[in-house]
């Protein structure tokens, strides 16, 4: 069952701006107030919410943190429900696969990136 995501995205929006508004605090304080986006979106999934955007955020956040095993998992979930993801997703997924030594599959997704990024 898919739930309405509007209240969730509004809450995430305000949380992001609250964290940004803390610029004048010391670095130590800022470090303790950082939002763990991965945890937030994993909790959202546990609550039963599902969308391509959630999988996209999880895939890209894990990729950025070099958590390639988790990144691969979320890219695959994203591609299952979104048959036309943004082209850079194919590039990041191909790099994820390269880091995991899945080079043949990585080449396939890199080719998709090249194909769709030219449009």
Secondary structure, 3 states (H helix, E strand, C coil): CCCCCHHHHHHHHHHHHHHHCCCCCCHHHHHHHCCCHHHHHHHHHHCCCCCHHHHHHHHHHHHHCCCHHHHHHHHHHHHHHCCCCCHHHHHHHHHHHHHCCCHHHHHHHHHHHHHHHCC
